[in-house]
Amino acid sequence: MNVVILGCGRVGSTLARMLFDDGHEVTVIDQQSDAFRRLGARYKGRRVIGNGIDEDVMRAAGVPAADVFIAVTQGDNRNIMAAQIARYRFKIGKVIARIYDPIRADRYRQMGIITLCSTTIASGLLKQFVETDDWGLTSDFSADYVKNYTSHAQ
């Protein structure tokens, strides 16, 4: 798949490395060039510096030809706006936005944008662990990260 990720923080960079290692074409957009250091030396995907809600930057990153667009910056507003541009302007079939505000995440989900609300997910996992001593996850993503990325990251 051709995947464009907006935001090269810890989530964006980890996701980019995971998808790239699985053989996907990955492009990462970030406003800060030094954010790309999180990708590590093994990452050979594309990097685009710029404002991810600027249509020219999105075109330069290949968004019109992407199969998937994922917005994971630190800002809900930026993620929502970029997701809407990808979904409605560029007609990308799978658009995912991280949104911290649960109410807004639900509202945009109803509008057809897949949302990931880490606030409710983390809260739900913590509640489940407190009550059952079980994380309820089928994979240990933390162990996978340490195994695959700590030797070459940062």
N, C-alpha and C positions, 0 to 999 in steps of 0.2 A: 504494500500500500504506500501511497504518497501522503505523508503526514506533515502538517505544518503546526508548530507549537509556538504560541505567543507567551513569552516569559521564560527566562533562563535562571530562575531561582532553584531552590533545592528540588522541588517537584518537577518543574519543567526540564531541568538538566537530567535528572534521574530517568524520567520517562523517555527523553530523547535517546539516552544511552541504551536503555532497555530495548526500545523499538529498533534502533540502528543495529544492535547486536543480533536481533532476530531477522535482519535482512530487509527491513523497510527503508524507503527513501524518506529521510527526515530533514526538515529545515526548521531552524529555531530563530525566532525574531526576539530581539531585546534592544532596549534603548541604550544600554550600557555595554560597551565592548568588553569590559573586564568581567562581566557576568559569564561570558563564554568559557572562562577558566574552569568553571564547574563541570564542563563537558569532559575534561580530561584529554589526554593525548591520543587515546585510541579512537575517539569519536571523529569520523571523517565525513559526517553529514554537513549540510550547508548551514551557514550562519549569516543572518541579515541584521544589520544594525539599523534601527529606526523605530518610529512610532507605530505600533501595531494596529492603530485605528486609522492610519492614513492609507487610503486605497492604493496609492502609488507604491508604498512600502509593501503592502500585501501582494500586489502584483509582482513586485521584484522577488518576493519570497515564494512565488508560485502558487499562491492561494487559488487562483482560478482553475488550476489543474489538480488541486489536492482532492484526495478521497476523504480526508479527515482534517478538521481544524480544531485545535484545542487551545483554549485561552486559560492560562494559569498564572497570571500576574498577581500581585498582592492587592490589586484594586478591583472590587466588584464592578464598579462603573465601567472601567476599561474592558474587563472581561465580557460584560454584557454587550457593550457597544461593538467590540470586535466580533463577537459571536453573531450578532445581528447582521453585520456587514457580510460576514462569510456566508451566513445562511440565506439572506434575502438578496444581496447584491451579486454575490458570486455563485449562488445556488449550490453550495457544498452540501452533500447529502447527510454527512455525519458531523455535527458541530457540538462540541462539549465546552461548557464554561464552568470554572470553579467559582462558586458564589458563597461567601461566608454567611450572608444573611438568609436564614431559612425561609422567611416569608417571600423574599424576592426570588430565591431559588425556585420555590414552588410556582410562583407567578410566571417566570420565564419558561419553566418546564411545561406549563399549560399552553404556552405560545409556541411550542415545538422545538425548543432548544434543550438539549440534554444538559442537565445541571448536576454538579457534584458539590454538595454542601458538606464540607469537612467538619463544620460545627456540629451538625446533627449526627454525622457518621461517627466522629470521635466520641461524642457524648453517649451515643447508643452502645458503642463497643465498651466504653468504660463502665457504664451501668451494668451491662451484661456480665463483665468480668467480676465486678464487685458482688453481684448476686449469685454467680454460678462458678467462678474460678475458671471460666472458659471464654476465650476471646471470640469464638464463633467464626473463625476464619478458616478457610480451607487451605490457605497457603501462609507460610511464615515469610511475609515480604521483607521484614527486617533482616532475617537470616540470609535471604537471597541477596539483599543489598550488600551486606557485609562480605559475603562470599564472592560476589561478582565485581564489586566496584570500589572497595576500599583500598585495594593495592595500587590502583592507577588514578584514583580521583584526587582532586585538589592539589 
